[in-house]
Amino acid sequence: MKKLTLSIAIALVASLGISSTFNASAAEELEKLNVKLPIPAFMGTPTDVPDDEHLEKPSDKPRPAFMVPKGCTNLALKKKVTGSVETPNNGTYELPTDGNKEFSDDSYVELPRKTQWIQIDLGEPVKMYAILVWHAHNTPHIYRDVIVQVSDDPQFEKEVKTVYNNDYDNSSLLGVGKDLEYYESHEGRLVDTKGVEGRYVRLYSRGSTYSSMNRYTEVEVWGLKK
């Protein structure tokens, strides 16, 4: 009976076109990820999109509902953030987890050129089901080498799990990624982390089509404490 219930749950999710991440034990306790989106800073979708196999085609439709185990919360809220440089160009490291996703000149932290990263200490190992990142969503530009990793090692030297990587030419020297580049929008980028476990989340980027600098407005890590 339990296997039948799981099969029905999976079939229902698929028939509704709903994106989901769950395992058998959580299949009967799913709920829609309730993310409060910021106000769009621009309207419409980009025009003259290049024919690029590494680029996700933009859509004017809302992101499909994403299902997670019941009880998931944003575990990154107000958590400590560090980065690849001691002092950012602009802003502070508190900004990516302060809960403010609205775009303004004082809502993001800006790091220098080339590959840079920010890192969130969740305080303890947790199970993560979705990571959302908003860089600077004032225009529909494309961030390069977006890489998201999880580890229990604060130095990210061992047991590193890569959950997203769109660095298709390995220009950041962290491995060739198979995920697609995308246009920034007020929806942010949702990474399906499939229940990966870890304490630290590190997010890389290497500038964008708008600026050679690296900007982070907000990061959310939705999951459950172990």
Contacts in CASP RR format, 6 or more apart in sequence:
PFRMAT RR
TARGET T0000
AUTHOR 0000-0000-0000
METHOD contacts of the structure
MODEL  1
MKKLTLSIAIALVASLGISSTFNASAAEELEKLNVKLPIPAFMGTPTDVP
DDEHLEKPSDKPRPAFMVPKGCTNLALKKKVTGSVETPNNGTYELPTDGN
KEFSDDSYVELPRKTQWIQIDLGEPVKMYAILVWHAHNTPHIYRDVIVQV
SDDPQFEKEVKTVYNNDYDNSSLLGVGKDLEYYESHEGRLVDTKGVEGRY
VRLYSRGSTYSSMNRYTEVEVWGLKK
5 27 0 8 1.000
5 28 0 8 1.000
6 24 0 8 1.000
6 27 0 8 1.000
6 28 0 8 1.000
9 27 0 8 1.000
9 28 0 8 1.000
9 30 0 8 1.000
10 27 0 8 1.000
13 20 0 8 1.000
13 30 0 8 1.000
13 67 0 8 1.000
16 65 0 8 1.000
17 64 0 8 1.000
18 64 0 8 1.000
18 65 0 8 1.000
18 66 0 8 1.000
18 67 0 8 1.000
19 64 0 8 1.000
19 65 0 8 1.000
19 66 0 8 1.000
19 67 0 8 1.000
19 192 0 8 1.000
20 30 0 8 1.000
20 66 0 8 1.000
20 67 0 8 1.000
20 68 0 8 1.000
21 66 0 8 1.000
21 67 0 8 1.000
21 68 0 8 1.000
21 129 0 8 1.000
21 130 0 8 1.000
21 192 0 8 1.000
21 193 0 8 1.000
21 194 0 8 1.000
21 195 0 8 1.000
22 30 0 8 1.000
22 67 0 8 1.000
22 68 0 8 1.000
22 69 0 8 1.000
22 129 0 8 1.000
23 195 0 8 1.000
26 69 0 8 1.000
26 70 0 8 1.000
29 69 0 8 1.000
29 70 0 8 1.000
30 67 0 8 1.000
30 68 0 8 1.000
30 69 0 8 1.000
30 70 0 8 1.000
31 67 0 8 1.000
31 68 0 8 1.000
31 69 0 8 1.000
31 70 0 8 1.000
31 71 0 8 1.000
31 72 0 8 1.000
32 65 0 8 1.000
32 66 0 8 1.000
32 67 0 8 1.000
33 65 0 8 1.000
33 66 0 8 1.000
33 67 0 8 1.000
33 68 0 8 1.000
33 72 0 8 1.000
33 129 0 8 1.000
33 130 0 8 1.000
33 222 0 8 1.000
35 132 0 8 1.000
35 220 0 8 1.000
35 222 0 8 1.000
36 101 0 8 1.000
37 101 0 8 1.000
37 186 0 8 1.000
37 187 0 8 1.000
38 101 0 8 1.000
38 102 0 8 1.000
38 103 0 8 1.000
38 134 0 8 1.000
38 137 0 8 1.000
38 186 0 8 1.000
39 102 0 8 1.000
39 186 0 8 1.000
40 185 0 8 1.000
40 186 0 8 1.000
41 103 0 8 1.000
41 137 0 8 1.000
41 138 0 8 1.000
41 139 0 8 1.000
41 186 0 8 1.000
42 138 0 8 1.000
42 139 0 8 1.000
42 140 0 8 1.000
44 60 0 8 1.000
45 58 0 8 1.000
45 59 0 8 1.000
45 60 0 8 1.000
45 140 0 8 1.000
45 183 0 8 1.000
46 58 0 8 1.000
46 140 0 8 1.000
46 183 0 8 1.000
49 55 0 8 1.000
49 57 0 8 1.000
49 58 0 8 1.000
52 181 0 8 1.000
54 166 0 8 1.000
54 168 0 8 1.000
54 180 0 8 1.000
54 181 0 8 1.000
55 142 0 8 1.000
55 180 0 8 1.000
55 181 0 8 1.000
55 182 0 8 1.000
56 180 0 8 1.000
56 181 0 8 1.000
56 182 0 8 1.000
56 183 0 8 1.000
58 140 0 8 1.000
58 182 0 8 1.000
58 183 0 8 1.000
58 185 0 8 1.000
62 187 0 8 1.000
63 187 0 8 1.000
63 190 0 8 1.000
66 130 0 8 1.000
66 190 0 8 1.000
66 192 0 8 1.000
68 129 0 8 1.000
68 130 0 8 1.000
68 222 0 8 1.000
68 223 0 8 1.000
69 129 0 8 1.000
69 223 0 8 1.000
69 224 0 8 1.000
71 224 0 8 1.000
72 129 0 8 1.000
72 130 0 8 1.000
72 222 0 8 1.000
72 223 0 8 1.000
72 224 0 8 1.000
73 222 0 8 1.000
73 223 0 8 1.000
73 224 0 8 1.000
74 220 0 8 1.000
74 221 0 8 1.000
74 222 0 8 1.000
75 122 0 8 1.000
75 126 0 8 1.000
75 128 0 8 1.000
75 221 0 8 1.000
75 222 0 8 1.000
75 223 0 8 1.000
75 225 0 8 1.000
76 97 0 8 1.000
76 120 0 8 1.000
76 122 0 8 1.000
76 201 0 8 1.000
76 219 0 8 1.000
76 220 0 8 1.000
76 221 0 8 1.000
77 97 0 8 1.000
77 99 0 8 1.000
77 220 0 8 1.000
78 97 0 8 1.000
78 98 0 8 1.000
78 99 0 8 1.000
79 97 0 8 1.000
79 120 0 8 1.000
79 121 0 8 1.000
79 122 0 8 1.000
79 123 0 8 1.000
80 93 0 8 1.000
80 97 0 8 1.000
80 120 0 8 1.000
80 121 0 8 1.000
80 123 0 8 1.000
81 93 0 8 1.000
81 94 0 8 1.000
81 95 0 8 1.000
81 96 0 8 1.000
81 97 0 8 1.000
81 109 0 8 1.000
81 118 0 8 1.000
81 119 0 8 1.000
81 120 0 8 1.000
81 121 0 8 1.000
82 93 0 8 1.000
82 118 0 8 1.000
82 119 0 8 1.000
82 121 0 8 1.000
83 93 0 8 1.000
83 111 0 8 1.000
83 116 0 8 1.000
83 117 0 8 1.000
83 118 0 8 1.000
83 119 0 8 1.000
84 111 0 8 1.000
84 115 0 8 1.000
84 116 0 8 1.000
84 117 0 8 1.000
84 118 0 8 1.000
85 111 0 8 1.000
85 112 0 8 1.000
85 116 0 8 1.000
88 109 0 8 1.000
88 110 0 8 1.000
88 111 0 8 1.000
89 110 0 8 1.000
89 111 0 8 1.000
89 112 0 8 1.000
89 213 0 8 1.000
90 108 0 8 1.000
90 109 0 8 1.000
90 110 0 8 1.000
91 106 0 8 1.000
91 108 0 8 1.000
91 109 0 8 1.000
91 110 0 8 1.000
92 109 0 8 1.000
93 109 0 8 1.000
93 118 0 8 1.000
95 107 0 8 1.000
95 108 0 8 1.000
95 109 0 8 1.000
95 216 0 8 1.000
95 217 0 8 1.000
95 218 0 8 1.000
96 108 0 8 1.000
96 109 0 8 1.000
96 118 0 8 1.000
96 120 0 8 1.000
96 216 0 8 1.000
96 217 0 8 1.000
96 218 0 8 1.000
96 219 0 8 1.000
97 120 0 8 1.000
97 218 0 8 1.000
97 219 0 8 1.000
98 218 0 8 1.000
99 218 0 8 1.000
100 107 0 8 1.000
100 217 0 8 1.000
100 218 0 8 1.000
101 107 0 8 1.000
101 134 0 8 1.000
101 186 0 8 1.000
101 217 0 8 1.000
101 218 0 8 1.000
103 136 0 8 1.000
103 137 0 8 1.000
103 138 0 8 1.000
103 186 0 8 1.000
103 217 0 8 1.000
107 217 0 8 1.000
107 218 0 8 1.000
108 135 0 8 1.000
108 136 0 8 1.000
108 215 0 8 1.000
108 216 0 8 1.000
108 217 0 8 1.000
109 118 0 8 1.000
109 215 0 8 1.000
109 216 0 8 1.000
110 213 0 8 1.000
110 214 0 8 1.000
110 215 0 8 1.000
111 118 0 8 1.000
111 213 0 8 1.000
111 214 0 8 1.000
111 215 0 8 1.000
111 216 0 8 1.000
112 213 0 8 1.000
112 214 0 8 1.000
113 207 0 8 1.000
113 212 0 8 1.000
113 213 0 8 1.000
113 214 0 8 1.000
114 206 0 8 1.000
115 145 0 8 1.000
115 171 0 8 1.000
115 172 0 8 1.000
115 173 0 8 1.000
115 204 0 8 1.000
115 205 0 8 1.000
115 206 0 8 1.000
116 204 0 8 1.000
116 205 0 8 1.000
116 206 0 8 1.000
116 214 0 8 1.000
117 202 0 8 1.000
117 203 0 8 1.000
117 204 0 8 1.000
117 205 0 8 1.000
118 202 0 8 1.000
118 203 0 8 1.000
118 216 0 8 1.000
118 219 0 8 1.000
119 154 0 8 1.000
119 156 0 8 1.000
119 200 0 8 1.000
119 201 0 8 1.000
119 202 0 8 1.000
119 203 0 8 1.000
120 200 0 8 1.000
120 201 0 8 1.000
120 202 0 8 1.000
120 219 0 8 1.000
120 221 0 8 1.000
121 154 0 8 1.000
121 199 0 8 1.000
121 200 0 8 1.000
122 198 0 8 1.000
122 199 0 8 1.000
122 200 0 8 1.000
122 201 0 8 1.000
122 221 0 8 1.000
123 199 0 8 1.000
124 199 0 8 1.000
124 225 0 8 1.000
124 226 0 8 1.000
125 152 0 8 1.000
125 197 0 8 1.000
125 198 0 8 1.000
125 199 0 8 1.000
125 226 0 8 1.000
126 197 0 8 1.000
126 198 0 8 1.000
126 199 0 8 1.000
126 221 0 8 1.000
126 223 0 8 1.000
126 224 0 8 1.000
126 225 0 8 1.000
126 226 0 8 1.000
127 195 0 8 1.000
127 196 0 8 1.000
127 197 0 8 1.000
127 223 0 8 1.000
127 224 0 8 1.000
127 225 0 8 1.000
127 226 0 8 1.000
128 150 0 8 1.000
128 163 0 8 1.000
128 193 0 8 1.000
128 195 0 8 1.000
128 196 0 8 1.000
128 197 0 8 1.000
128 198 0 8 1.000
128 201 0 8 1.000
128 221 0 8 1.000
128 222 0 8 1.000
128 223 0 8 1.000
129 192 0 8 1.000
129 193 0 8 1.000
129 194 0 8 1.000
129 195 0 8 1.000
129 222 0 8 1.000
129 223 0 8 1.000
129 224 0 8 1.000
130 190 0 8 1.000
130 191 0 8 1.000
130 192 0 8 1.000
130 193 0 8 1.000
130 220 0 8 1.000
130 221 0 8 1.000
130 222 0 8 1.000
130 223 0 8 1.000
131 148 0 8 1.000
131 163 0 8 1.000
131 164 0 8 1.000
131 190 0 8 1.000
131 191 0 8 1.000
131 193 0 8 1.000
131 201 0 8 1.000
131 219 0 8 1.000
131 220 0 8 1.000
131 221 0 8 1.000
131 222 0 8 1.000
132 188 0 8 1.000
132 189 0 8 1.000
132 190 0 8 1.000
132 191 0 8 1.000
132 218 0 8 1.000
132 219 0 8 1.000
132 220 0 8 1.000
132 222 0 8 1.000
133 146 0 8 1.000
133 148 0 8 1.000
133 188 0 8 1.000
133 189 0 8 1.000
133 191 0 8 1.000
133 203 0 8 1.000
133 216 0 8 1.000
133 218 0 8 1.000
133 219 0 8 1.000
133 220 0 8 1.000
134 184 0 8 1.000
134 186 0 8 1.000
134 188 0 8 1.000
134 189 0 8 1.000
134 216 0 8 1.000
134 217 0 8 1.000
134 218 0 8 1.000
134 219 0 8 1.000
135 143 0 8 1.000
135 184 0 8 1.000
135 205 0 8 1.000
135 208 0 8 1.000
135 214 0 8 1.000
135 215 0 8 1.000
135 216 0 8 1.000
135 217 0 8 1.000
136 184 0 8 1.000
136 208 0 8 1.000
136 210 0 8 1.000
136 211 0 8 1.000
136 215 0 8 1.000
136 217 0 8 1.000
137 184 0 8 1.000
137 185 0 8 1.000
137 186 0 8 1.000
137 188 0 8 1.000
137 217 0 8 1.000
139 184 0 8 1.000
139 210 0 8 1.000
140 183 0 8 1.000
140 184 0 8 1.000
140 185 0 8 1.000
141 183 0 8 1.000
141 184 0 8 1.000
141 208 0 8 1.000
141 209 0 8 1.000
141 210 0 8 1.000
141 211 0 8 1.000
142 181 0 8 1.000
142 182 0 8 1.000
142 183 0 8 1.000
142 184 0 8 1.000
142 208 0 8 1.000
142 209 0 8 1.000
143 181 0 8 1.000
143 184 0 8 1.000
143 205 0 8 1.000
143 206 0 8 1.000
143 207 0 8 1.000
143 208 0 8 1.000
143 214 0 8 1.000
144 167 0 8 1.000
144 171 0 8 1.000
144 181 0 8 1.000
144 205 0 8 1.000
144 206 0 8 1.000
144 207 0 8 1.000
144 208 0 8 1.000
144 209 0 8 1.000
145 166 0 8 1.000
145 167 0 8 1.000
145 171 0 8 1.000
145 172 0 8 1.000
145 174 0 8 1.000
145 204 0 8 1.000
145 205 0 8 1.000
145 206 0 8 1.000
145 207 0 8 1.000
146 164 0 8 1.000
146 165 0 8 1.000
146 166 0 8 1.000
146 167 0 8 1.000
146 179 0 8 1.000
146 181 0 8 1.000
146 189 0 8 1.000
146 203 0 8 1.000
146 204 0 8 1.000
146 205 0 8 1.000
147 162 0 8 1.000
147 164 0 8 1.000
147 165 0 8 1.000
147 166 0 8 1.000
147 167 0 8 1.000
147 172 0 8 1.000
147 174 0 8 1.000
147 177 0 8 1.000
147 203 0 8 1.000
147 204 0 8 1.000
147 205 0 8 1.000
148 162 0 8 1.000
148 163 0 8 1.000
148 164 0 8 1.000
148 165 0 8 1.000
148 191 0 8 1.000
148 201 0 8 1.000
148 202 0 8 1.000
148 203 0 8 1.000
148 204 0 8 1.000
149 156 0 8 1.000
149 160 0 8 1.000
149 161 0 8 1.000
149 162 0 8 1.000
149 163 0 8 1.000
149 201 0 8 1.000
149 202 0 8 1.000
149 203 0 8 1.000
149 204 0 8 1.000
150 160 0 8 1.000
150 161 0 8 1.000
150 163 0 8 1.000
150 193 0 8 1.000
150 196 0 8 1.000
150 197 0 8 1.000
150 198 0 8 1.000
150 200 0 8 1.000
150 201 0 8 1.000
150 202 0 8 1.000
151 158 0 8 1.000
151 159 0 8 1.000
151 160 0 8 1.000
151 161 0 8 1.000
151 198 0 8 1.000
151 199 0 8 1.000
151 200 0 8 1.000
151 202 0 8 1.000
152 159 0 8 1.000
152 198 0 8 1.000
152 199 0 8 1.000
152 200 0 8 1.000
153 159 0 8 1.000
153 160 0 8 1.000
153 200 0 8 1.000
154 199 0 8 1.000
154 200 0 8 1.000
156 200 0 8 1.000
156 202 0 8 1.000
161 196 0 8 1.000
161 198 0 8 1.000
162 174 0 8 1.000
163 191 0 8 1.000
163 192 0 8 1.000
163 193 0 8 1.000
163 194 0 8 1.000
163 196 0 8 1.000
164 179 0 8 1.000
164 189 0 8 1.000
164 191 0 8 1.000
165 174 0 8 1.000
165 175 0 8 1.000
165 176 0 8 1.000
165 177 0 8 1.000
165 178 0 8 1.000
165 179 0 8 1.000
166 177 0 8 1.000
166 179 0 8 1.000
166 180 0 8 1.000
166 181 0 8 1.000
166 182 0 8 1.000
167 174 0 8 1.000
167 175 0 8 1.000
167 176 0 8 1.000
167 177 0 8 1.000
167 206 0 8 1.000
168 176 0 8 1.000
168 177 0 8 1.000
168 178 0 8 1.000
168 181 0 8 1.000
169 176 0 8 1.000
170 176 0 8 1.000
170 177 0 8 1.000
171 206 0 8 1.000
172 204 0 8 1.000
172 206 0 8 1.000
174 204 0 8 1.000
182 189 0 8 1.000
184 208 0 8 1.000
195 223 0 8 1.000
197 226 0 8 1.000
201 219 0 8 1.000
201 221 0 8 1.000
203 216 0 8 1.000
203 219 0 8 1.000
205 214 0 8 1.000
205 216 0 8 1.000
206 214 0 8 1.000
207 213 0 8 1.000
207 214 0 8 1.000
208 214 0 8 1.000
208 215 0 8 1.000
END
